[in-house]
Amino acid sequence: MDLPRDKIVSMYEGMLKIRHFESRVRDLFAAGEMPGFVHLYLGQEAVAVGACAAIEAGDCITSTHRGHGHIIAKGGDVKRMMAELYGKATGYNKGKGGSMHIAAPSLGILGANGIVGGGIPIATGAGLSAKLRQSGQVIVCFFGDGASNQGTFHESVNIASAFDLPVVYVCENNLYGVGTRQTNVRKVEDIADRGVGYGIPGLAVDGNDVIAVYEACKEAVDRARESSGPTLIECKTYRWQTHFEGEPDTYRPPEEVAAWVQREPIGPYRRMLIDQGILTEAEADEIEAHVVEELDQAVDFARNSPLPAPETALEDLWA
Amino acid sequence: MRTITYAEAVSEALAEEMRRDPDVVIWGLDVGPYGGAFAATKGLAEEFGPERVIDMPISEAGYVGAGVGAAATGLRPVVELQFSDWITIASDMLVNQAAKMRYMFGGEISVPMVLRAPVGGYVSAAAQHSQSFESFFAFVPGLKVVLPSTPYDVKGLLKSAVRDDNPVIFFEHKHLYEVSGQVPEEEYTVPLGQADVKREGADVTLVTYSFMVTKSLAAAEELAKDGIDVEVVDLRTVDPIDEETILTSVRKTHRVIVVQEVWRKCSVSSEIAAIIAEKALDYLDQPILRVTADDVPNPFSPVLEEYVLPSEEKIIECVRRIAG
C-alpha cells in the first residue's frame, strides 16, 4: 500500500469508533434510554471511513438517515453525537434534531437527512457554491441504493455533470430499502452504470474494503479538485441491522445476513495491518481500548447532560 | 420621481443587490441572456456574466435544492421558478430542508435563499399556470412569504428579501409585471412583515395583497361615489403577518373583508379572519367576510375564469353587504 501509515491507522481507528458507537447505541436504545428511532450503520463502516479519508477538514459532506458513521468519519465528536441522540441540550443540535438530523456545519457536516435523497441536491448546491466561490472545496454526497431512484438523484447528478461540479456521489448499496430488495425495483444491477447516462465516471467497489473505497474516492476527489467534475462511486455493502432498531427482520434470508457479517470490514483489515507489520497486536488492542474509553465517556456525558429547557423549543427558527 | 414597471423594478433590485454583495447569485430557467420568461432578469447576465446568472436545466427540485445547499455554504442565491405553480415540484427542498435546517440544526446554520416566482391568473393560462401558493407556504414555520403589489414595493421588498438571512418565498403577480409606478432612484428598502395602508378610509377595511390590491383600490374609488369610504390594507408580506396594522384598521372601521385571489378553504384569508375574530371581536359590527376564488382549479375559457376569480364587482357587492 502506498498510503502514509498514519492514514492507514486512522482508518482503522475510525471504523472501530463507528462500530463501537453504533453497538452502544443499539444496546442503549434497546434498553429504552433514547427516544425516537435510530438507523444503524453497523457493517458499513468502511464506506464512511474510506470516503472521508479522501477529503480534508475544509471539505463538506451530506449524509442520510443512517448517518452516524458519516458524521463520525468526518470528525464528529461522539460525546456531542450521543448527547443529541439522548435529546440533551449539549447535543450537536441542542436536542432539536435527533439521530436523523445531526449536523455540524463547522466541521463541514451539512446534516444527516430524514428525506431519502434529500441531501443530494443540497450537496450539489454546496458543490456549485464551492465552484462559484473558488474555494477549492470538494463535497462528498452519501446516499443509498434506494435514494438512487429518487428524482433528486437524477436532477442533481445531471446538474453536477453539466457544470463540472466538485461533488463525489457515494452510493452505499446495501441491497435493501427498508423491507424491499432493491433489485426487485431497479432494472440495472450496478448503480455505477448510471454514470454513463450523465457522462461521468461510474465505478463499483467493494464497500467493505476500506482501502478500495479510499482509493476510488481519492481519485474522484482529485478529479473534482481539478475541476474535472463529479464521479459516481457505488460501494457494495450491507447493514447488519434491520432498517430501524426494533424492526423485525422478515425480509432478509438469515444466511445472507450471516455471510455479510462474516465479510465485515474491520476484522480483516486489522489482520492485514498486523500481518504487514503496520501495527502490533498490542498496538491494535490499545487503539481499540482507547476507542472504548472514548465511548464510555460519551455515554456518561450524554446521560449526565441536562435536557433542554422546554421553552427553547420556540428558539432557533429564524436567523 | 421616475416611473418604471414592476418587472424593471425587479431587475433593478437584483442588479443593485448583486453589485452590493458578490455572494448574490441568480439561477433558474432562461434567466440568463434570455432575460427570464417575464423579463424580470433582463440585463443581468450581460452585467454579471454566466457565473452569477445561471441557466438551469428543467429540474425544479434539483436546482431549488441546490439553492438550499449553496445558501448553507456562503452564497445568497436568488432562485427563480418560471411559474410558481411548479413550486410543488420543489416542495421537499423548501418545506423539509430550507424551512427546517436552521431549527433542526439548533441554530448552527442559516439558509439565506430567495425563491422568486410569477403567480396568478386572469390571463387564461389555465389550471397549472395560474396559481399562487402563499397559503401552503405561510403554513410552514421557517419560511417567509412576500407578495408585493407595486413597483415601489417590489423593489424595496426584494432588496430586503435578498438581505434577509432566512428563506424567503417571493411571489410576483404576472398581471403586475407591466404596471408602471413611481420608484425613487435613491437606495431604499421596504421591510418584510410590514403592511401598508394604500388607501385610508373610515367605513370598511379591505385586507388584501398582490394583484387584489389593484382591484380593491378600483372598487374603493367606485364605492366612494356612493359615500362609502374604504380603507385598503396591503399586507405586502403574508408571513410574518402584520397583525397590528390589520387590527388598528379594524378597530377604526369596525367592518372588514379579506380580498384574496386564490381559493378560500384553509387559506391566508382564513388565518386573517381567525386573527381578527380572536383579537378584535368587540370592535366588529359585522361578520368578517372574504372575497376569494371559488374552490375549483383555474379554468381556461375567459368566461369561466372570470366567473371563478374575484373582480371589482364582487368586491363592491361584498362591501355593500356590510357597509351599504
Interface residues (C-beta under 8 A of the other chain):
Chain A: C60 T62 G91 Y92 N93 K94 G95 K96 G97 H101 A103 A104 P105 S106 L110 G111 N113 G114 I115 G118 I120 P121 I122 A123 T124 G125 A126 G127 L128 S129 A130 L132 R133 S135 G151 T152 H154 E155 S156 N158 I159 A162 F163 E315 D316 L317 W318 A319
Chain B: D23 V25 E51 R52 I54 M56 P57 S59 A61 G62 Y63 V64 G65 A66 G67 V68 G69 A70 A71 A72 T73 G74 L75 P77 D92 M93 N96 Q97 M101 R102 Y103 M104 F105 G106 G107 E108 I109 S110 P112 P141 G142 D165 N166
